[in-house]
Amino acid sequence: MAAVGRVVADRYELGELRGRGGLGQVWSARDRQEGRDVAVKLLHGPADTGTAELFLREARTAAVLSHPGVVDVYDVGQDADGTLFLVTELLTGSDLGALVRAGRLEIPRVLAWADGICATLDSAHRAGMNHHNLKPAALFAVAADDRVVILDFGLAGWLAAVEARTTHVIGTLAYTAPERLHGQAGDHRADLYSLGCVLYELLTGRPPFGTGVPASLVYAHLRHVPEPPERLRPDLPPHVSRLVLDLLAKDPAERPADATVAAARLNATAPT
């Protein structure tokens, strides 16, 4: 897809490959026009006209979302070969997936992250934007202050369009809400389900249904009730364990109504 030294849109010179996943590749790059270092996300494969227009429209809408918990978007576009790209600030730190793999995380730190994520989700949801691919790799702890920034806002429509064309869910299965597995678009409560999956993993070291065979994961999301996280981590406050399980309710109507409600329960000193 790309190589060191490639210049995207005659402007962004790719440096180091920082990551790759189901959506595409992330590179550090040099913005030749502004003289600054940036991150460039290259989405997989050239897009058809309709999908490209949807991506460009939604990404530009997401770019105006101003919140400390959302990565700053500088530019979006389509390169000469048809590759869609997204240019953001270049962050220093680590994604939460890498941190949870490094060892058990302290509960107060996870709860502080969760509170910030809820505030960011609430701001985005009130602006009419859902994420639909929330996972530890899309959450980045900034080295300077340990705040968590959510990556990849503005890709929900592109995800839905590609999923409709390819008949499968691109969003990582270990964190995908049941309604989306049923082929529904899902609303903000699908993000809350994904948040529940993320919190479960940050607190226990593994997602609620593991990361195994796709068919087994789908069945588990649709049918199984996960083991209460407090059984896997006895020092976890019971009301936090209960909140995580409620976020993982199969029926969206049985989850907390919104991210603000989830944050309020998270910060309570007793079950609600």
N, C-alpha and C positions, 0 to 999 in steps of 0.2 A: 504493500500500500504506500509506504513512504520510506525514505532513507535520510540519513544524516546529510545535511546540506541542501536538501530540497527546499525550494522557496515557494511557499503557498501564497497564491493570489499576488505574486510578484512583490511580496512584502514581508512574509514571516519565514525566516530561515530556520529550519528545524535543527535542533541540537541533539539532545539526549532523549531516548525513548523512556518515558516515566512509567508507563503502564499500558495494559491492553485488556480488553474484556469483550463482552457481548455487543457493546455499542460501537467500539472502535479502538483507536489508539490515542494516547495522550503523550505529547512531546513538549519538552521545553523548547523555546524558540526565541529568536531575536527579532523584534519589530524594527525593521530597517527605517521605517518612516518616523517613528516616535523615539527611536533610540533606547528602547527598554526591553527587559526580558519579560516574556509572557508564556502562558501555557496554551497549546493548540490541540484541540481534540478533533481528530479526523474520523468521521463516521464511516462504517463499513460500506463499501460498494457505491458506485454511482447511483443516484436516485432518479426516478422518473419525474416528470415536470410537476405533477400534482403533489407528490411527496416532498419534493424540494421546496415548493412554495409554502407548504404547510410548516415545514421545519423553519424556514426563514421567518415566517410570520410569527410563530410561537416563540422562537428564540429571541426575536427582537422585542416581543412583549415582555418576556422574562427579564430582559436586560434592564428594564426600567424599574424592576423590583429592587428597592434600596433597603437593605437590612444587614446588620453585622453578621448574621448567620447565613448569608447567601454570597457566593463567590461573585466578584464583579465581572461582568461580561463586557468586553471591549469591542468585539466585532463578531459578525456571523457572515457566512457567505458560501459560495460554491466555486471551487477551483475549476480551471480550464478542463480538467479531465472528468468533471462531474462530481468529484468528492465534496461532500458537505463538510464545513468546518466551523468550529466555535472557538473563539479566542477569549481567554480569561486572564485574570491576574495569576501570577505564578506564586503559589503558596509554599511556605517552608514548614515542615512538620511531618505528620504521618496520618494515613487513613486509619479508621478504627479497626478495619480488618487486620491490618498488620499489628496493631497494638494488642488485640485480643489473642492473636497467635503467639505473641511474645510472652504471655503469661497472665495469671489471674489479675484482674483489674480491681482496684479498691472501689467499694460500693459508693462512698461519697463522691468520688470522681465520676463514676457512671451516672449518678443521679444529677450531678451538675450538668453533665453533657445533655442528659435527657431533658432537663428543664430548658436549656437553650434550644434544643432541637424542636421542642414543642412550641416555643415562642416563634421560631422561624416558620414552622409549618402553619401556625395560625395566621401569620402575616401573609404568607403565600396563598393559603386557602381563601382568606378574605378578599384577596385580589383575583380570585377565580382560577388559580393555578394549582394543579395537582402534580405530584412528582411521578408516581407510578413505577419507580425503580429504586426505591429507598433500600439501602443495604449498607453494611459496614464500609465497603469500598467507596461508597458515594458520600461518606461522612469523613471530614478531614479535621483533625485536631491541629490547630495552628500552634507552632512552637512557642511563639512569643507570649501568649496568654492562655493557652490550652482551651480556648473557645472552639466550638465545633462549627464548621462551615459546611453547608449542604451543596454538593456539586450536582450539575446536570439538570437544573430546573429548565423548563422550556422544551424538553424532549418528549413530553407525554403524548402529544399528538402524532409526532413522528413514530414513536413506538407503536401506537395503536394502528397507524396506517400500514406499517411494515408487518405487524402481526396479522392484520386482516389479509394481507397479500400472501403471507407465507404459512398461514393457518397454525402458527404456534406462538406461544408467549415468549418474548425476548427478555422481559424482566426476570431477574434471577429467581428460579423456582423456590429456593429455600425461604424467600421473603415475599412471595406473591399471594395476594388475598384470594380467598375462595371464589368470590364473584368474578374476578378476572379470569380465573381458570374455567369458569362457566361461559366465558366469551363475552361477558359484560364489560363495559368501559370502566365502571367503578367511579366513585366520587372521592371526596376527601377522606372518607372512612377507610378506603383501601390503603391510603398512606398510613393511617393509624394502625391497621393490621400489620403492615410492614414494620412500623416502629416497634410494635410488640415483639415481632421476630428478632429485630435488632437488639432490643433490650434484653431479651431472653439470652441471646448469645453473649452479649457483653457481661452479663451477670453470672452465667453458668459455664461459659467457654464453648458452647455449641448452640446451633439454631434449634428451635423447638422440635423439629422433625428430622434433624440431621441434614446431610448433603448427599444422599445416596442416589439410587436409580430414579430417574425422572418420574416414571409411572408410580413408583412408591411414594415419592414426595407429593405428587398431585393428590393421590388417594388420602394421604395423611392430612393435607390441608383441608380436604373436603369432609373427612370423616372422623379423624382422631382428635382426642383432647390431649394436649401435651401434659407431661408430668409437671406438677407445680414447681416453679423454680426454687422455692424455699427448701424443697427436699434435696435438691442438688447443691444448695448453698445455705446451710442452716442459719448463718448469720444474717441472712437477708430479712429485712422487716416484713412481716406478713402482709401489711397493706400494699407494699410494693409488689410482692408476688401476686396478690389478688388483682392489682391493676394490670400487670402484664398479661394475666390470663384473660381478663376482660377485653383487652385490646385484641386478643386472639380469638374472640368470639366468631363463629362461622357466619352468623347473621349480622350484617352491618348495623342493624338497628339495636343490637345488644352491646355494641361497643360504646365507649364514651362518646358523647355527642360531637365533640370537637377537641382540638389540641389543647385549648385552654382548660377544659374540664379535666383532661388527662394530667396536665401540669398541676392543677389544684390538688388532685388526688395524690400525685407523686410527692408533693410537698407536705401532705398532711402528716400528723404525728400518730394517727390512729386510723383504722379502716373506716371507709365511708361507703 
